[in-house]
């Protein structure tokens, strides 16, 4: 079971990186670093947590979007990124 879960997380993280969605899931590589900040495994796990949290807190998230209308384009980019991340999982 552990091997299957690990493999699924790695594949989901790899798909997220290939689609260019890592910037929504975690921090990108900093200029001083020679390697990525987070592994593909971490990106896969955190992407799944991000989507699950967004589904759980969707009402609160939409209330916050209504409070900050000037930030709406950024919120919409994040919401659009959530669909491919869900398909990668």
Buried (B, 14 or more C-beta within 10 A) or exposed (E): EEEEEEEBBBBBBBBBBEEEBBEBBBEEEEEEEEEBEBEBBBBBBBBBEBBEEBEEEEEEBEEEBEEEEEEEEEBEEBBEBBEBBBEBB
